[in-house]
């Protein structure tokens, strides 16, 4: 149909390159924006069409190649029509129906071309171009006037594509043959529309504004490009030295290349050069001076000590280093407000530790608390009137190359401050830099305050643990004192009774052994390890200890030889306390009984009494609350300790009580295989 030529190859090559670049500009946000997806698909289809035409143009004498070119051309047209229909159709069903119609029309044109009915195929192509122009006109007309500035270049670009197609196929339909010059120039004409589409994509909020190249990638690419240009220049200089150097040319070339390579390595590892390049890129290639997402991620990772980053062991040092990296500062120091009155140094990074106290820091502290400014040290020295006549403390001025004083704010109050050293490169201290330092300081203050709260909570827990252990020991001593008091009260009446004397000696020995055990545990702060216990024997000992009380408890062992895993002394204390409460709540002519039985894989100890009972509200709100007791001399931790220990060994404590009827405590413990 059409003869190949260098003009056709060049024309369609330019089109392929132009729309490939436009697709790269759009690919950054294609997942987030549907309009950008449709435009990206149309650009890719156009690029494929141009590239395919470029490759197949040399085989124009082969019918299959001509048909392939027609198929690619129809694919391009269908992609642009689908893009317009995607913008205009409001419902998914309408879009699918319209795109299906376009696809059928393209298949019809391809079928007519395959059958040799070129006139019909050209007519179909002309109708598709007219449809495209109508859709472009509807797109512009339906766009509100206030938003047309964002779509007018897109309408011009897409409209130009269909106008050229309309002119090409209308002439072919009239003259019954394709104009070769127009066909060859079609690629360049389409390529001229790509800049208009790129400008429209940058303006329209629903399209991708451009290729999202991260600052790190651009920094690395710039460094590699600079290194490549440097090496090429040095190679050219070395070649020149070899050419003019005569016998010494090779030696001069190798010496020059070696020195150039060493200089390049030194430059690549230079922190100052890297900082200057980073500032240059941020200043000239991006609207914002910082990549806030990347800076915030680096700050968060540094404070949480996650991933690769700063080799700083402590949180305070990491906070300084994280804030210093924002402005390319090589060192810093941190002060915190102690006791709400005075700034005191906490840590330093790449700097000597400041003086222990800053007695002349009251003015600076008041200024930072009131103004919340980021202070430039040199500016404060030159123009103190701008800072209310404040003079910086000597502890700050004594630091080498002190540059900035950034406040650490926590809930609107001054928590501390960070002093940073002068940066490796010149950085403009504008509002953006100041705001970033302030918000980073607030994040660092939150982390430091959280760490202080954790440390204070750990200390409080240690005191709480010690107090709790002391309370339990005092509670056990109270029970022992009660037993000894009761023994002493009965001694006057029964001291001549040999049986009472024997029981008194046994009780005294038991009480002394218990007090020794308590003192040893209190001194060592340890707890005995759980061991397998015969529960019936523990109950027999607990009931025997209360046998002298009235009413004396009665023991009934339904299922014997039940073994549990627990600490004998603590389990005896739990059962003894529950028995003691039952006896105290029951009249002397009442009944207190203890029953041991098995339920499935658990051992159940039921302690029943016919005492005064408890209400459901009392059980729910007061019974298990520590330090809440109805007894005059009670401490209110016995039942709480009993429940906590039973939970610790995997059991539980159930209670059922009826006022004026009685109470039943159920101690449920998991069985341990003997």
MOQUI-V65025 format. One record per backbone hydrogen bond with DSSP energy under -0.5 kcal/mol. NH is the residue of the N-H (numbers start at 1). CO is the residue of the C=O. E is the energy in kcal/mol with one decimal. If there is no record, write none. Layout:
{{NH	CO	E} {NH	CO	E}}
//
This chain:
{{9	5	-1.9} {10	6	-2.6} {11	7	-2.7} {12	8	-2.4} {13	9	-2.0} {14	10	-2.2} {15	11	-1.7} {16	12	-2.4} {17	13	-2.3} {18	14	-2.6} {19	15	-2.4} {20	16	-1.6} {21	17	-2.2} {22	18	-2.0} {23	19	-1.9} {24	20	-1.8} {25	21	-1.9} {26	22	-1.2} {27	23	-1.5} {29	26	-1.0} {30	27	-0.7} {32	29	-0.7} {33	29	-1.4} {36	206	-0.7} {37	33	-1.4} {38	34	-2.2} {39	35	-2.4} {40	36	-2.5} {41	37	-2.6} {42	38	-2.0} {43	39	-2.3} {44	40	-2.5} {45	41	-2.4} {46	42	-2.3} {47	43	-2.5} {48	44	-2.5} {49	45	-2.5} {50	46	-2.6} {51	47	-2.5} {52	48	-2.9} {53	49	-2.6} {54	50	-2.1} {55	51	-2.0} {56	52	-2.4} {57	53	-1.5} {59	56	-1.8} {60	57	-1.0} {62	59	-1.9} {63	61	-0.5} {66	62	-1.9} {67	63	-2.6} {68	64	-2.1} {69	65	-2.2} {70	66	-2.1} {71	67	-2.3} {72	68	-2.4} {73	69	-2.3} {74	70	-2.5} {75	71	-2.2} {76	72	-2.2} {77	73	-2.2} {78	74	-2.9} {79	75	-2.1} {80	76	-1.9} {81	77	-2.3} {82	78	-2.5} {83	79	-2.0} {84	80	-2.0} {85	81	-2.6} {86	82	-2.3} {87	83	-1.5} {88	84	-2.0} {89	85	-2.7} {95	91	-2.1} {96	92	-2.4} {97	93	-2.3} {98	94	-2.5} {99	95	-2.6} {100	96	-2.0} {101	97	-1.9} {102	98	-2.2} {103	99	-2.4} {104	100	-2.2} {105	101	-2.2} {106	102	-2.3} {107	103	-2.3} {108	104	-2.2} {109	105	-2.2} {110	106	-2.3} {111	107	-2.3} {112	108	-2.6} {113	109	-2.0} {114	110	-2.1} {115	111	-1.9} {116	113	-0.9} {117	112	-2.3} {118	116	-1.7} {121	117	-2.2} {122	118	-2.8} {123	119	-2.3} {124	120	-2.2} {125	121	-2.2} {126	122	-2.4} {127	123	-2.4} {128	124	-2.2} {129	125	-1.9} {130	126	-2.2} {131	127	-2.5} {132	128	-2.1} {133	129	-2.1} {134	130	-2.3} {135	131	-2.4} {136	132	-2.2} {137	133	-2.3} {138	134	-2.3} {139	135	-2.3} {140	136	-2.2} {141	137	-2.3} {142	138	-2.6} {143	139	-0.7} {143	140	-0.5} {147	144	-1.7} {148	144	-0.6} {148	145	-0.8} {150	147	-1.3} {151	148	-0.8} {152	148	-1.8} {155	151	-2.6} {156	152	-2.2} {157	153	-2.4} {158	154	-2.8} {159	155	-2.4} {160	156	-2.1} {161	157	-1.5} {162	158	-1.8} {163	159	-2.5} {164	160	-2.2} {165	161	-1.8} {166	162	-2.6} {167	163	-2.5} {168	164	-2.6} {169	165	-2.7} {170	166	-2.2} {171	167	-1.9} {172	168	-1.7} {173	169	-2.0} {174	170	-2.0} {175	171	-2.9} {176	172	-1.1} {177	172	-0.6} {180	178	-0.7} {183	179	-2.2} {184	180	-2.4} {185	181	-2.0} {186	182	-0.5} {186	183	-0.8} {187	184	-0.5} {189	185	-2.1} {190	186	-2.4} {191	187	-2.3} {192	188	-1.8} {193	190	-1.3} {194	190	-0.6} {194	191	-1.0} {195	191	-0.6} {197	193	-1.9} {198	194	-2.4} {199	195	-2.3} {200	196	-2.1} {201	197	-2.5} {202	198	-1.8} {203	199	-1.4} {204	200	-2.8} {207	204	-1.4} {213	211	-1.5} {214	212	-0.6} {218	214	-2.3} {219	215	-2.6} {220	216	-2.7} {221	217	-2.9} {222	218	-2.8} {223	219	-2.3} {224	220	-2.7} {225	221	-2.9} {226	222	-2.8} {227	223	-2.5} {228	224	-2.5} {229	225	-2.7} {230	226	-2.5} {231	227	-2.7} {232	228	-2.5} {233	229	-2.5} {234	230	-2.8} {235	231	-2.7} {236	232	-2.4} {237	233	-2.4} {238	234	-2.6} {239	235	-2.5} {240	236	-2.2} {241	237	-2.5} {242	238	-2.4} {243	239	-2.1} {244	240	-2.3} {245	241	-1.5} {248	245	-1.4} {249	246	-1.5} {252	248	-2.7} {253	249	-2.5} {254	250	-2.5} {255	251	-2.4} {256	252	-2.4} {257	253	-2.6} {258	254	-2.5} {259	255	-2.4} {260	256	-2.5} {261	257	-2.5} {262	258	-2.3} {263	259	-2.4} {264	260	-2.3} {265	261	-2.5} {266	262	-2.4} {267	263	-2.1} {268	264	-2.6} {269	265	-1.9} {270	267	-1.1} {271	269	-0.6} {274	270	-2.1} {275	271	-2.3} {276	272	-2.4} {277	273	-2.4} {278	274	-2.2} {279	275	-2.4} {280	276	-2.4} {281	277	-2.3} {282	278	-2.5} {283	279	-2.0} {284	280	-2.2} {285	281	-2.3} {286	282	-0.5} {292	290	-1.2} {295	291	-3.0} {296	292	-2.6} {297	293	-2.2} {298	294	-2.5} {299	295	-2.4} {300	296	-2.6} {301	297	-2.6} {302	298	-2.3} {303	299	-2.3} {304	300	-2.1} {305	301	-0.8} {306	301	-2.2} {312	310	-1.8} {313	311	-0.5} {318	314	-2.2} {319	315	-2.4} {320	316	-2.0} {321	317	-2.6} {322	318	-2.6} {323	319	-2.0} {324	320	-2.5} {325	321	-2.1} {326	322	-0.7} {326	323	-0.5} {327	323	-0.6} {327	324	-1.0} {328	325	-0.9} {329	324	-2.9} {330	422	-0.6} {332	349	-2.2} {333	419	-2.2} {334	347	-2.9} {335	417	-2.9} {336	344	-2.6} {337	415	-2.2} {338	336	-0.6} {338	342	-3.0} {341	338	-2.1} {342	338	-1.5} {344	336	-2.7} {345	356	-0.5} {346	334	-3.1} {347	334	-1.3} {349	332	-3.2} {358	343	-0.9} {361	358	-1.8} {365	361	-2.6} {366	362	-2.5} {367	363	-2.3} {368	364	-2.7} {369	365	-2.2} {370	366	-2.0} {371	367	-3.2} {372	367	-0.7} {372	368	-1.2} {375	373	-0.7} {375	405	-2.4} {377	375	-0.6} {377	403	-2.7} {380	376	-2.4} {381	377	-1.8} {382	378	-2.4} {383	379	-2.9} {386	383	-1.4} {387	384	-1.3} {388	385	-1.2} {389	384	-2.5} {390	384	-0.6} {390	387	-1.1} {396	393	-1.1} {397	393	-1.9} {398	394	-2.2} {399	396	-1.2} {402	399	-1.2} {403	420	-3.1} {404	420	-1.5} {405	375	-2.4} {406	418	-3.1} {408	416	-2.9} {409	407	-0.7} {410	413	-2.9} {413	410	-1.6} {415	408	-3.4} {416	408	-1.4} {417	335	-2.3} {418	406	-2.7} {419	333	-2.5} {420	404	-2.1} {420	418	-0.5} {421	331	-2.4} {422	401	-2.0} {424	328	-1.9} {429	427	-0.5} {430	428	-1.7} {434	430	-2.3} {435	431	-2.6} {436	432	-2.1} {437	433	-2.3} {438	434	-2.3} {439	435	-2.5} {440	436	-2.3} {441	437	-2.4} {442	438	-2.1} {443	439	-1.9} {444	440	-2.5} {445	441	-2.6} {446	442	-2.1} {447	443	-2.0} {448	444	-2.6} {449	445	-2.8} {450	446	-2.3} {451	447	-2.3} {452	448	-2.4} {453	449	-2.4} {454	450	-2.3} {455	451	-2.3} {456	452	-2.7} {457	453	-2.6} {458	454	-2.4} {459	455	-2.2} {460	456	-2.5} {461	457	-2.5} {462	458	-2.0} {463	459	-2.4} {464	460	-2.6} {465	461	-2.9} {466	462	-2.5} {467	463	-2.9} {468	464	-2.9} {469	465	-2.6} {470	466	-2.5} {471	467	-2.5} {472	468	-2.3} {473	469	-2.4} {474	470	-2.8} {475	471	-2.3} {476	472	-2.4} {477	473	-2.5} {478	474	-2.3} {479	475	-1.9} {480	476	-2.1} {481	477	-2.9} {482	478	-2.2} {483	479	-2.1} {484	480	-2.7} {485	481	-2.6} {486	482	-2.4} {487	483	-2.4} {488	484	-2.6} {489	485	-2.3} {490	486	-1.7} {491	487	-0.9} {492	488	-0.8} {494	490	-2.4} {495	491	-1.3} {497	494	-1.6} {498	496	-0.6} {501	497	-2.3} {502	498	-2.4} {503	499	-2.5} {504	500	-2.9} {505	501	-2.3} {506	502	-2.0} {507	503	-2.5} {508	504	-2.6} {509	505	-2.4} {510	506	-2.4} {511	507	-2.5} {512	508	-2.6} {513	509	-2.4} {514	510	-2.0} {515	511	-2.5} {516	512	-2.5} {517	513	-2.2} {518	514	-2.4} {519	515	-2.4} {520	516	-2.4} {521	517	-2.3} {522	518	-2.5} {523	519	-2.2} {524	520	-2.6} {525	521	-2.9} {531	566	-2.2} {533	564	-3.2} {535	533	-0.8} {535	562	-2.8} {537	534	-0.5} {538	534	-1.6} {539	535	-2.2} {540	536	-2.1} {541	537	-2.1} {542	538	-2.3} {543	539	-2.8} {544	540	-2.2} {545	541	-1.9} {546	542	-0.8} {546	543	-0.6} {547	544	-1.2} {549	546	-1.4} {554	592	-2.0} {556	594	-3.0} {558	556	-0.8} {558	596	-2.4} {559	596	-1.5} {560	558	-0.5} {563	561	-0.5} {564	533	-2.3} {565	670	-0.5} {566	531	-2.2} {566	564	-0.7} {568	566	-0.5} {571	567	-2.7} {572	568	-2.7} {573	569	-1.9} {574	570	-2.1} {575	571	-2.6} {576	572	-2.8} {577	573	-2.2} {578	574	-2.1} {579	575	-2.3} {580	576	-2.6} {581	577	-2.6} {582	578	-2.1} {583	579	-2.5} {584	580	-2.5} {585	581	-1.9} {586	583	-1.0} {590	587	-2.3} {593	608	-2.3} {594	554	-3.3} {595	606	-2.4} {596	556	-2.4} {597	604	-2.2} {599	602	-2.6} {602	599	-1.9} {603	669	-3.3} {604	597	-2.9} {605	667	-2.6} {606	595	-2.7} {606	604	-0.6} {607	605	-0.5} {607	665	-2.7} {608	593	-2.4} {608	606	-0.6} {609	663	-1.8} {610	591	-1.3} {612	585	-1.5} {619	615	-2.2} {620	616	-2.3} {621	617	-2.5} {622	618	-2.5} {623	618	-2.0} {624	619	-0.6} {625	622	-1.1} {626	624	-0.5} {627	636	-0.7} {628	625	-1.1} {628	636	-0.9} {641	637	-2.8} {642	638	-2.3} {643	639	-2.5} {644	640	-2.4} {645	641	-2.4} {646	642	-2.1} {647	643	-2.3} {648	644	-1.8} {649	645	-1.6} {650	647	-1.3} {651	646	-3.3} {652	668	-2.1} {654	666	-2.5} {656	664	-2.4} {658	662	-2.5} {660	612	-3.8} {661	658	-2.1} {662	658	-2.2} {663	609	-1.0} {664	656	-3.0} {665	607	-2.2} {666	654	-2.9} {667	605	-3.0} {667	665	-0.6} {668	652	-2.4} {668	666	-0.7} {669	603	-2.5} {669	667	-0.5} {671	601	-2.2} {672	563	-3.5}}
//
